[in-house]
């Protein structure tokens, strides 16, 4: 055990060896027997502990009552509460226009998406589809009955 480890042990666990873990206690006792600096450090820490034990905490009259009676800070609003407050506000004027805007948002979003994206439909494909429709309509016509043999 090093002197630094010993210092950390007595600062965190105190100077009473009964409060130290057994394996740590053995290492500390060996260090105390062999190192005078460790003994000096233990004496200084023991004196500090003794002086701290003598000190009394000041009496704070009514502190518990003051703490229990104070107002809590306002809680931050959740996202859902914010949305509900936005859609259903307290002011009369805002009560009318906010729901109308909220109802129009899906329509505006649909128009924007429809204008910016073709979703696989191109002008070339549309032209081919029109030709296919035109050819299909022409195939349903009976051109043989319209012509007389005399005109030929």
Backbone torsions as a table, in degrees:
resi	resn	phi	psi	omega
1	UNK	NA	137.1	179.2
2	UNK	-91.7	168.0	178.7
3	UNK	-64.6	-36.1	178.6
4	UNK	-65.4	-41.2	176.6
5	UNK	-63.5	-40.5	178.8
6	UNK	-64.4	-42.5	179.1
7	UNK	-62.0	-42.6	179.0
8	UNK	-64.9	-37.5	179.7
9	UNK	-64.4	-48.2	-176.8
10	UNK	-73.1	-27.2	176.8
11	UNK	-72.7	-34.4	-177.5
12	UNK	-90.7	-35.8	-175.7
13	UNK	-104.6	-9.9	-179.6
14	UNK	96.2	178.2	-175.4
15	UNK	-94.5	-8.3	-179.9
16	UNK	-80.8	117.3	-178.5
17	UNK	-61.5	-20.8	179.2
18	UNK	-67.1	-23.1	-179.9
19	UNK	-88.0	-5.0	-178.3
20	UNK	-88.2	148.2	172.9
21	UNK	-61.9	154.8	-171.8
22	UNK	-61.3	-47.3	-177.9
23	UNK	-67.4	-35.4	177.7
24	UNK	-69.6	-37.4	-179.6
25	UNK	-61.3	-42.2	-179.8
26	UNK	-63.5	-43.7	179.2
27	UNK	-65.2	-39.7	-179.6
28	UNK	-66.4	-41.3	-179.9
29	UNK	-64.8	-38.5	177.2
30	UNK	-64.9	-39.7	179.2
31	UNK	-66.8	-40.0	179.5
32	UNK	-64.3	-34.6	179.6
33	UNK	-70.3	-32.9	-173.7
34	UNK	-100.0	-15.8	-171.8
35	UNK	-124.8	119.1	179.4
36	UNK	-73.2	-30.2	178.3
37	UNK	-66.0	-35.0	177.2
38	UNK	-67.8	-39.7	177.8
39	UNK	-64.5	-40.4	178.1
40	UNK	-63.4	-42.8	178.2
41	UNK	-62.6	-40.8	178.1
42	UNK	-65.8	-40.1	178.4
43	UNK	-65.0	-42.6	179.2
44	UNK	-64.2	-42.3	-179.7
45	UNK	-68.8	-36.1	176.9
46	UNK	-63.7	-41.1	178.3
47	UNK	-63.9	-42.7	178.0
48	UNK	-62.6	-43.3	177.4
49	UNK	-61.5	-41.8	-179.8
50	UNK	-63.7	-42.6	179.0
51	UNK	-66.8	-37.9	178.1
52	UNK	-67.3	-33.0	178.0
53	UNK	-67.8	-31.7	179.7
54	UNK	-71.4	-29.4	-176.5
55	UNK	-68.5	142.3	177.0
56	UNK	-110.7	143.1	178.3
57	UNK	-75.2	140.0	179.4
58	UNK	-68.6	149.4	179.2
59	UNK	-85.6	122.8	177.5
60	UNK	-102.8	97.1	-176.6
61	UNK	-70.7	128.4	176.7
62	UNK	75.6	8.9	-178.2
63	UNK	-64.2	-43.3	-179.5
64	UNK	-62.5	-41.4	179.5
65	UNK	-65.9	-42.3	178.6
66	UNK	-63.0	-40.9	-179.3
67	UNK	-67.1	-43.1	-178.4
68	UNK	-70.5	-26.9	-177.5
69	UNK	-92.6	-5.1	-178.7
70	UNK	-76.7	151.8	179.7
71	UNK	-75.0	144.0	176.9
72	UNK	-80.2	151.5	177.4
73	UNK	-67.6	152.4	-178.8
74	UNK	-65.1	139.8	179.1
75	UNK	-79.9	143.1	176.5
76	UNK	-68.3	142.4	-177.6
77	UNK	-76.1	141.3	176.7
78	UNK	-74.9	167.4	-177.6
79	UNK	-63.6	-40.9	-179.2
80	UNK	-65.7	-42.0	177.9
81	UNK	-63.2	-38.2	178.0
82	UNK	-64.5	-41.5	179.6
83	UNK	-66.2	-43.2	179.2
84	UNK	-64.0	-41.2	177.5
85	UNK	-65.1	-32.5	179.1
86	UNK	-72.3	-41.2	-178.3
87	UNK	-75.8	-34.1	-178.1
88	UNK	-124.9	77.3	-177.2
89	UNK	-79.3	174.6	-179.7
90	UNK	-85.8	-26.6	-178.5
91	UNK	-78.6	145.0	-176.4
92	UNK	-68.6	-42.3	-178.4
93	UNK	-63.9	-39.2	-179.3
94	UNK	-73.8	-22.6	179.0
95	UNK	-65.0	-24.5	-175.5
96	UNK	-89.2	-43.1	-172.1
97	UNK	-87.9	-28.6	-177.8
98	UNK	-66.2	-46.0	176.9
99	UNK	-63.6	-34.0	178.2
100	UNK	-65.0	-42.2	177.8
101	UNK	-66.1	-41.9	179.5
102	UNK	-63.1	-35.0	178.6
103	UNK	-71.9	-30.0	-178.5
104	UNK	-83.5	-15.3	-177.2
105	UNK	-59.5	-43.0	177.6
106	UNK	-62.6	-36.7	178.4
107	UNK	-64.4	-46.7	179.6
108	UNK	-63.0	-41.4	179.0
109	UNK	-63.1	-42.5	178.8
110	UNK	-64.1	-41.1	178.7
111	UNK	-65.1	-44.5	179.8
112	UNK	-62.9	-45.5	-179.8
113	UNK	-65.3	-40.7	178.7
114	UNK	-64.6	-32.7	-179.6
115	UNK	-79.2	-31.7	-174.8
116	UNK	-91.6	-20.6	-176.4
117	UNK	-123.1	140.3	-178.2
118	UNK	-94.6	-16.8	179.2
119	UNK	55.5	41.2	175.1
120	UNK	87.5	-2.5	179.6
121	UNK	-95.2	122.5	178.3
122	UNK	-121.1	166.1	-179.7
123	UNK	-65.6	-35.1	-179.3
124	UNK	-64.5	-43.0	178.5
125	UNK	-66.2	-36.7	178.1
126	UNK	-64.9	-39.4	179.7
127	UNK	-64.3	-41.8	178.5
128	UNK	-65.7	-37.8	178.3
129	UNK	-64.8	-37.6	178.8
130	UNK	-66.3	-40.0	178.2
131	UNK	-64.7	-40.3	178.3
132	UNK	-62.4	-41.6	178.3
133	UNK	-65.2	-41.5	-179.3
134	UNK	-64.1	-44.6	178.9
135	UNK	-65.8	-36.3	178.0
136	UNK	-65.5	-41.2	178.7
137	UNK	-66.4	-39.4	178.3
138	UNK	-65.5	-33.2	-179.2
139	UNK	-70.4	-21.2	178.9
140	UNK	-81.2	-15.3	179.9
141	UNK	-78.5	142.6	177.6
142	UNK	-103.2	100.5	-177.2
143	UNK	-83.8	-18.7	-176.6
144	UNK	-71.4	-32.0	-177.5
145	UNK	-78.7	-19.6	-178.5
146	UNK	-76.8	-26.4	-175.5
147	UNK	-92.5	130.9	174.9
148	UNK	-90.9	152.6	-179.6
149	UNK	-71.8	-22.6	-179.9
150	UNK	-71.7	-32.5	-179.3
151	UNK	-74.0	-18.8	-179.3
152	UNK	-81.7	NA	NA
